[in-house]
Amino acid sequence: MSDARKTKLVRHLCDFGYTVDESRFIYLVGTHSGYFFQKHYAEFLGIRANGRTSALIRKGLQREHIQQHSYVHGNYRLYHLCSKLVYEVLGEVNSPLRKWGGIERANAKLMITTFLVAMKDKCYLDTEAEKVEYFVGRKKIEQALLPHRVFMGRNKQKSVRFFAEGFPVFVENAGEPGEQVVFTYFVDGASTAQGFRTYLERYRVLFRELNGAYRVMYLAETERNFERARRDFELILSPEREKKELLQCFEVERMWEQSPSMEVNPESREFVGKVAASYPAGKYRFLYKQWQSTGKVGENTASEARSEVDTPVQELETCLVVI
């Protein structure tokens, strides 16, 4: 994110009476997770829990910026950053993190806090707007190709949220030839194998457009689903699957062109439309024309270009998180 913007927000948090270090930690929690233990702040500072770390808890409780909850999985005291004033300063007054979501949700978010504290020096894309700006402005990827979800409001008005999962995303070697985007996926007690598959399907187009210059970190409290996650990763992001889908669409397109009066199968129309929309403007038609003239499917698509340019190969990294 912009260092200037982060510095400004940390300074505003200091106006509540927090120290710079306390404000930096509150910024981290308020932006990404919402829940923490005192030990997290100690680890953030690189010290053992002591009077210095207790001071943050005392201030937060006195100002009613945090709430204390019992944590059933240990002797820790669980703290939830819940103040509307704090989230207003962060520009996230409607953040879902502000509302207490129960112990199960807290446990999932604590995994993220643990990760953030251990990786606090990474270059994070902190907000939805920053992520969109990075991929659209810097990576020149069309906004429509970014992972998004459509939500229906109270007045039946649709709203589109990008990167709605809220998992941390950071950039390594920013501005250098080996620049790589690192995505994270956290597995909590309520997660299922289908959840990761849904995530991969939603992000598949973005991953393709990044041309291999990314990796995904799959983080969980146990190794139980690591092997399954690797298989799903390889299957869903397989270049062969991409070619198969294109070939299926092209053959349907050719039938339509050869028989304009042919009754169109609604499922086929929907499938072709979905695949075509997953490519940058004009790219799908270009690939179709190329297939018509050469018989080759997916030539020069991002997945094939990986073998022709010097870019990192995408990978799945599995990691244990101990809260």
ChimeraX attribute file (.defattr): number of C-alpha atoms within 10 A of each C-alpha:
attribute: neighborCount
match mode: 1-to-1
recipient: residues
	/A:1	15
	/A:2	12
	/A:3	9
	/A:4	9
	/A:5	11
	/A:6	15
	/A:7	14
	/A:8	14
	/A:9	18
	/A:10	24
	/A:11	17
	/A:12	16
	/A:13	22
	/A:14	16
	/A:15	11
	/A:16	15
	/A:17	13
	/A:18	19
	/A:19	16
	/A:20	15
	/A:21	15
	/A:22	24
	/A:23	22
	/A:24	20
	/A:25	20
	/A:26	24
	/A:27	20
	/A:28	18
	/A:29	23
	/A:30	22
	/A:31	19
	/A:32	19
	/A:33	25
	/A:34	26
	/A:35	28
	/A:36	25
	/A:37	19
	/A:38	19
	/A:39	18
	/A:40	23
	/A:41	26
	/A:42	17
	/A:43	15
	/A:44	22
	/A:45	16
	/A:46	11
	/A:47	12
	/A:48	15
	/A:49	15
	/A:50	11
	/A:51	10
	/A:52	14
	/A:53	20
	/A:54	15
	/A:55	14
	/A:56	20
	/A:57	20
	/A:58	13
	/A:59	16
	/A:60	24
	/A:61	15
	/A:62	11
	/A:63	11
	/A:64	14
	/A:65	20
	/A:66	22
	/A:67	17
	/A:68	15
	/A:69	14
	/A:70	12
	/A:71	15
	/A:72	10
	/A:73	9
	/A:74	8
	/A:75	8
	/A:76	14
	/A:77	14
	/A:78	21
	/A:79	23
	/A:80	24
	/A:81	25
	/A:82	22
	/A:83	18
	/A:84	17
	/A:85	15
	/A:86	22
	/A:87	21
	/A:88	12
	/A:89	16
	/A:90	21
	/A:91	13
	/A:92	17
	/A:93	15
	/A:94	11
	/A:95	17
	/A:96	13
	/A:97	23
	/A:98	21
	/A:99	14
	/A:100	16
	/A:101	12
	/A:102	9
	/A:103	15
	/A:104	12
	/A:105	15
	/A:106	22
	/A:107	20
	/A:108	21
	/A:109	22
	/A:110	25
	/A:111	23
	/A:112	26
	/A:113	25
	/A:114	22
	/A:115	20
	/A:116	20
	/A:117	19
	/A:118	14
	/A:119	13
	/A:120	14
	/A:121	8
	/A:122	13
	/A:123	17
	/A:124	20
	/A:125	19
	/A:126	19
	/A:127	19
	/A:128	13
	/A:129	12
	/A:130	15
	/A:131	19
	/A:132	20
	/A:133	16
	/A:134	15
	/A:135	19
	/A:136	16
	/A:137	13
	/A:138	10
	/A:139	12
	/A:140	12
	/A:141	19
	/A:142	16
	/A:143	16
	/A:144	15
	/A:145	19
	/A:146	22
	/A:147	21
	/A:148	16
	/A:149	13
	/A:150	11
	/A:151	12
	/A:152	10
	/A:153	9
	/A:154	7
	/A:155	6
	/A:156	8
	/A:157	8
	/A:158	11
	/A:159	10
	/A:160	11
	/A:161	14
	/A:162	18
	/A:163	20
	/A:164	12
	/A:165	14
	/A:166	16
	/A:167	15
	/A:168	21
	/A:169	20
	/A:170	18
	/A:171	18
	/A:172	15
	/A:173	12
	/A:174	12
	/A:175	10
	/A:176	8
	/A:177	10
	/A:178	13
	/A:179	15
	/A:180	22
	/A:181	23
	/A:182	20
	/A:183	18
	/A:184	20
	/A:185	21
	/A:186	21
	/A:187	19
	/A:188	19
	/A:189	11
	/A:190	9
	/A:191	12
	/A:192	11
	/A:193	12
	/A:194	11
	/A:195	13
	/A:196	19
	/A:197	16
	/A:198	12
	/A:199	13
	/A:200	20
	/A:201	16
	/A:202	17
	/A:203	18
	/A:204	19
	/A:205	19
	/A:206	21
	/A:207	24
	/A:208	21
	/A:209	22
	/A:210	20
	/A:211	20
	/A:212	22
	/A:213	20
	/A:214	21
	/A:215	18
	/A:216	19
	/A:217	16
	/A:218	21
	/A:219	22
	/A:220	22
	/A:221	16
	/A:222	13
	/A:223	12
	/A:224	9
	/A:225	14
	/A:226	18
	/A:227	11
	/A:228	11
	/A:229	19
	/A:230	15
	/A:231	10
	/A:232	17
	/A:233	19
	/A:234	12
	/A:235	13
	/A:236	16
	/A:237	19
	/A:238	13
	/A:239	17
	/A:240	14
	/A:241	12
	/A:242	17
	/A:243	18
	/A:244	13
	/A:245	16
	/A:246	21
	/A:247	18
	/A:248	13
	/A:249	21
	/A:250	21
	/A:251	14
	/A:252	18
	/A:253	16
	/A:254	13
	/A:255	13
	/A:256	14
	/A:257	11
	/A:258	10
	/A:259	10
	/A:260	10
	/A:261	8
	/A:262	10
	/A:263	8
	/A:264	12
	/A:265	10
	/A:266	9
	/A:267	9
	/A:268	14
	/A:269	13
	/A:270	11
	/A:271	16
	/A:272	19
	/A:273	12
	/A:274	12
	/A:275	15
	/A:276	18
	/A:277	16
	/A:278	19
	/A:279	21
	/A:280	16
	/A:281	12
	/A:282	10
	/A:283	14
	/A:284	19
	/A:285	14
	/A:286	11
	/A:287	20
	/A:288	23
	/A:289	13
	/A:290	16
	/A:291	18
	/A:292	14
	/A:293	9
	/A:294	10
	/A:295	12
	/A:296	14
	/A:297	19
	/A:298	23
	/A:299	15
	/A:300	13
	/A:301	19
	/A:302	17
	/A:303	22
	/A:304	15
	/A:305	15
	/A:306	19
	/A:307	12
	/A:308	10
	/A:309	10
	/A:310	12
	/A:311	18
	/A:312	16
	/A:313	13
	/A:314	20
	/A:315	16
	/A:316	18
	/A:317	15
	/A:318	19
	/A:319	15
	/A:320	14
	/A:321	18
	/A:322	12
	/A:323	16
